[in-house]
Amino acid sequence: MNWKDIAGILGRDVSLMSRAEEEIYEGVALEIASKHMRPGVFAKAFSEAEGDESKAIAIYIEYRVAQIRQELLDEEVRLSREAEKVKRAALNDAKSRWEKLDAEDKKLMEHEKRLGRKNPTA
């Protein structure tokens, strides 16, 4: 059984799938073809299919595709949060550097004033 056969079981037109969705279904098809299905997910699907193996496979595919989509969404959220942390850290670092430079500039201006220079920046 290949992924097109499996998509046929689900009644889907594979030409309407995005490449990412196709890859998800292909991955699940490989799980089935290699007999490396998730036992708990298949048991639930088999139970819902009331012992009909073809229906169980179709249900298994639906469950696994949903799981994989959720895993991808979770990973996207995790990466987004991580990127936000990196961005925040970079902004804080830039702010800290700016404040340090500003403080040094103020010290230099005070020093120039003490030396009697009216316009130290000119």
Secondary structure, 3 states (H helix, E strand, C coil): CCHHHHHHHCCCCHHHCCHHHHHHHHHHHHHHHCCCCCHHHHHHHHHHCCCCHHHHHHHHHHHHHHHHHHHHHHHHHHHHHHHHHHHHHHHHHHHHHHHHHHHHHHHHHHHHHHCCCCCCCC
